Amino acid sequence: MSLFLNWNEENYEYVLTTPGYIALALILVAVLVVIALLKKDNRQSLSAGEMSFCAAAIALSTVTSFIKFSSLPYGGSITLFSMLFICLTGYVFGTRIGVMTGVAYGMVQLITGPYIYHPIQVILDYPAAFGALGLAGLFSRSKKGIIPGYLVGVLCRYACHVVSGYVFFASYAPEGTNPVIYTLGYNATYILPEMIATIVVISIPAVTDAISRIRLMFEQETAGMTQHNY
């Protein structure tokens, strides 16, 4: 027992106390402040429109994460494209902003649906895994980079969950099953179906065009503000 966590003997996990929830909320606020102060190009911080986009992405990801088509017993679910919005943030604004937005979203997930077994497990399954979605920003300079960016972000999130599953939850593997194979298969069960469905949707020309227009809009805004600063 501690100020922030209590051990649940029945479920073999830690349960957040009220101070624990308050601490997580303060960390989330701190992450949002960091996002707002991140430098973009030659400017000192994000514009109001860019910050609003990041906040909207976190909100949409959170809402759609509650729309579940399937849930697994030890965590993980197929949702209504909840990963796409964070990946889109990375694609539109770049890796740093995308990763930090993903970290903020991971903190929201930890607050709304915590599963706490070990500090490293929490880092891997929440801020690291969801922050990895922002790596879609590696393809932000490509006009057709949303699909490869999305793939990289989701697969990096998958890798975080696989490492966490192997290190901390290998005991859940059925007897005689290799823990590596078990955690690879378990996490693929919910990651891959949503990933495939999302790729199908963002491959639709109308959706691709809409994403391109959003990206172009913010590029033009950035160019205008940069010129104004000079």
Secondary structure per residue as TSV (DSSP state, phi and psi in degrees):
chain	resnum	aa	ss	phi	psi
A	1	M	-	360.0	139.8
A	2	S	-	-145.3	-178.0
A	3	L	S	-65.1	-35.8
A	4	F	S	-101.9	-22.0
A	5	L	E	-137.8	147.9
A	6	N	E	-125.4	141.4
A	7	W	E	-83.1	127.0
A	8	N	E	-96.5	106.5
A	9	E	T	-64.8	-33.9
A	10	E	T	-68.7	-43.2
A	11	N	T	-102.2	-0.9
A	12	Y	T	54.9	53.5
A	13	E	E	-154.1	162.2
A	14	Y	E	-87.2	145.8
A	15	V	E	-117.6	132.2
A	16	L	E	-68.0	138.8
A	17	T	-	-89.8	175.6
A	18	T	H	-59.2	-46.7
A	19	P	H	-60.0	-31.9
A	20	G	H	-63.7	-44.0
A	21	Y	H	-64.5	-39.1
A	22	I	H	-64.2	-41.6
A	23	A	H	-62.8	-42.1
A	24	L	H	-65.0	-39.4
A	25	A	H	-63.1	-39.6
A	26	L	H	-66.8	-38.4
A	27	I	H	-63.5	-40.8
A	28	L	H	-60.7	-44.3
A	29	V	H	-60.8	-41.4
A	30	A	H	-62.6	-40.8
A	31	V	H	-64.4	-41.2
A	32	L	H	-63.7	-36.9
A	33	V	H	-65.0	-40.9
A	34	V	H	-61.4	-43.0
A	35	I	H	-59.0	-45.2
A	36	A	H	-63.7	-29.1
A	37	L	H	-95.2	-3.2
A	38	L	-	-61.9	137.5
A	39	K	-	-77.5	141.2
A	40	K	B	-131.1	117.0
A	41	D	T	58.8	-126.5
A	42	N	T	-97.3	9.2
A	43	R	B	-95.2	159.4
A	44	Q	S	-83.3	-20.5
A	45	S	S	-161.2	173.7
A	46	L	-	-71.6	152.5
A	47	S	-	-76.7	168.7
A	48	A	H	-61.9	-38.8
A	49	G	H	-65.5	-40.7
A	50	E	H	-67.8	-42.2
A	51	M	H	-64.6	-38.1
A	52	S	H	-64.7	-38.3
A	53	F	H	-62.4	-45.2
A	54	C	H	-62.1	-43.3
A	55	A	H	-64.2	-40.3
A	56	A	H	-65.1	-37.5
A	57	A	H	-63.1	-42.9
A	58	I	H	-63.2	-43.8
A	59	A	H	-64.4	-46.0
A	60	L	H	-65.1	-40.3
A	61	S	H	-62.4	-40.2
A	62	T	H	-66.2	-47.0
A	63	V	H	-62.4	-47.3
A	64	T	H	-70.9	-21.2
A	65	S	H	-69.2	-20.5
A	66	F	T	-83.6	-13.1
A	67	I	S	-92.1	94.7
A	68	K	E	-110.1	131.5
A	69	F	E	-91.1	-21.9
A	70	S	E	-162.2	140.8
A	71	S	E	-128.3	141.1
A	72	L	-	-95.2	153.5
A	73	P	T	-64.9	-30.2
A	74	Y	T	-109.9	28.8
A	75	G	S	102.8	149.5
A	76	G	-	101.1	136.5
A	77	S	E	-156.3	155.3
A	78	I	E	-89.0	117.7
A	79	T	E	-114.5	179.9
A	80	L	S	-85.0	72.4
A	81	F	S	59.7	32.9
A	82	S	H	-65.8	-27.0
A	83	M	H	-75.2	-23.4
A	84	L	H	-61.5	-40.4
A	85	F	H	-66.6	-37.6
A	86	I	H	-70.0	-42.5
A	87	C	H	-59.6	-38.2
A	88	L	H	-64.6	-37.5
A	89	T	H	-61.7	-44.1
A	90	G	H	-62.5	-42.0
A	91	Y	H	-65.2	-38.1
A	92	V	H	-78.4	-41.6
A	93	F	H	-109.6	-10.4
A	94	G	-	106.2	171.3
A	95	T	H	-64.7	-46.9
A	96	R	H	-59.5	-48.7
A	97	I	H	-68.3	-39.2
A	98	G	H	-62.6	-44.2
A	99	V	H	-65.6	-44.8
A	100	M	H	-65.6	-36.0
A	101	T	H	-65.0	-40.3
A	102	G	H	-63.9	-39.0
A	103	V	H	-62.0	-43.2
A	104	A	H	-61.2	-42.6
A	105	Y	H	-63.9	-37.7
A	106	G	H	-61.9	-37.4
A	107	M	H	-66.9	-37.6
A	108	V	H	-62.7	-42.4
A	109	Q	H	-62.3	-38.3
A	110	L	H	-66.2	-36.7
A	111	I	H	-71.3	-42.7
A	112	T	H	-83.2	-26.2
A	113	G	S	-147.7	64.4
A	114	P	-	-71.9	137.5
A	115	Y	-	-131.5	106.5
A	116	I	B	-118.8	115.3
A	117	Y	S	-118.0	-36.2
A	118	H	-	-157.6	147.0
A	119	P	H	-54.9	-42.5
A	120	I	H	-67.0	-37.0
A	121	Q	H	-62.3	-40.3
A	122	V	H	-62.7	-43.7
A	123	I	H	-62.6	-44.8
A	124	L	I	-66.5	-41.9
A	125	D	I	-84.7	-14.5
A	126	Y	I	-120.9	-84.7
A	127	P	I	-62.8	-38.6
A	128	A	I	-70.1	-47.9
A	129	A	H	-63.7	-47.3
A	130	F	H	-79.7	-29.4
A	131	G	H	-63.2	-32.5
A	132	A	G	-61.4	-25.7
A	133	L	G	-60.3	-29.9
A	134	G	G	-68.9	-10.5
A	135	L	G	-67.0	-5.3
A	136	A	G	-57.6	-21.2
A	137	G	G	-66.0	-13.2
A	138	L	G	-61.0	-19.8
A	139	F	G	-112.1	20.9
A	140	S	T	-67.1	-21.3
A	141	R	T	-86.4	-3.6
A	142	S	S	-99.8	130.1
A	143	K	T	-65.0	-25.0
A	144	K	T	-115.5	34.5
A	145	G	-	-90.4	-1.4
A	146	I	H	-64.7	-39.1
A	147	I	H	-70.9	-52.7
A	148	P	H	-61.7	-34.5
A	149	G	H	-63.3	-44.9
A	150	Y	H	-60.7	-43.8
A	151	L	H	-59.9	-45.5
A	152	V	H	-63.7	-46.1
A	153	G	H	-59.9	-47.2
A	154	V	H	-68.7	-41.2
A	155	L	H	-67.2	-33.0
A	156	C	H	-70.4	-36.6
A	157	R	H	-62.5	-43.5
A	158	Y	H	-57.5	-42.9
A	159	A	H	-62.2	-40.4
A	160	C	H	-60.9	-45.4
A	161	H	H	-66.5	-36.0
A	162	V	H	-65.0	-45.1
A	163	V	H	-61.8	-46.0
A	164	S	H	-60.0	-44.3
A	165	G	H	-63.6	-40.7
A	166	Y	H	-69.5	-42.9
A	167	V	H	-75.0	-40.5
A	168	F	H	-109.6	-19.0
A	169	F	-	-126.5	24.0
A	170	A	G	-61.9	-26.5
A	171	S	G	-66.9	-17.2
A	172	Y	G	-79.7	-11.2
A	173	A	S	-64.9	136.3
A	174	P	-	-57.0	150.2
A	175	E	T	-57.4	132.2
A	176	G	T	87.2	-3.6
A	177	T	S	-97.0	131.9
A	178	N	-	-62.1	126.6
A	179	P	H	-58.2	-34.1
A	180	V	H	-65.1	-46.4
A	181	I	H	-62.6	-39.4
A	182	Y	H	-63.5	-49.1
A	183	T	H	-71.2	-32.9
A	184	L	H	-61.9	-45.7
A	185	G	H	-71.0	-41.4
A	186	Y	H	-59.5	-50.5
A	187	N	H	-72.2	-29.6
A	188	A	H	-67.1	-26.5
A	189	T	H	-58.4	-34.8
A	190	Y	H	-108.6	-27.8
A	191	I	H	-71.4	-48.8
A	192	L	H	-65.8	-45.1
A	193	P	H	-58.8	-43.7
A	194	E	H	-67.4	-38.4
A	195	M	H	-61.8	-45.7
A	196	I	H	-65.3	-44.3
A	197	A	H	-62.3	-40.4
A	198	T	H	-67.4	-41.1
A	199	I	H	-61.6	-38.3
A	200	V	H	-60.9	-43.6
A	201	V	H	-67.4	-47.0
A	202	I	H	-76.2	-6.5
A	203	S	T	-84.2	-12.3
A	204	I	S	-65.6	127.2
A	205	P	H	-50.5	-41.7
A	206	A	H	-63.5	-38.7
A	207	V	H	-70.1	-43.6
A	208	T	H	-59.8	-42.8
A	209	D	H	-63.8	-40.5
A	210	A	H	-63.7	-42.3
A	211	I	H	-64.0	-41.1
A	212	S	H	-63.4	-38.8
A	213	R	H	-66.9	-39.3
A	214	I	H	-61.6	-45.8
A	215	R	H	-62.6	-44.5
A	216	L	H	-62.9	-39.9
A	217	M	H	-59.3	-46.4
A	218	F	H	-73.6	-30.1
A	219	E	H	-63.6	-42.2
A	220	Q	H	-67.4	-37.8
A	221	E	H	-63.9	-43.1
A	222	T	H	-62.5	-43.7
A	223	A	H	-61.7	-41.6
A	224	G	H	-65.6	-41.7
A	225	M	H	-71.0	-35.4
A	226	T	H	-64.2	-44.2
A	227	Q	H	-63.0	-37.4
A	228	H	H	-64.3	-38.3
A	229	N	H	-64.7	-32.3
A	230	Y	-	-74.2	360.0
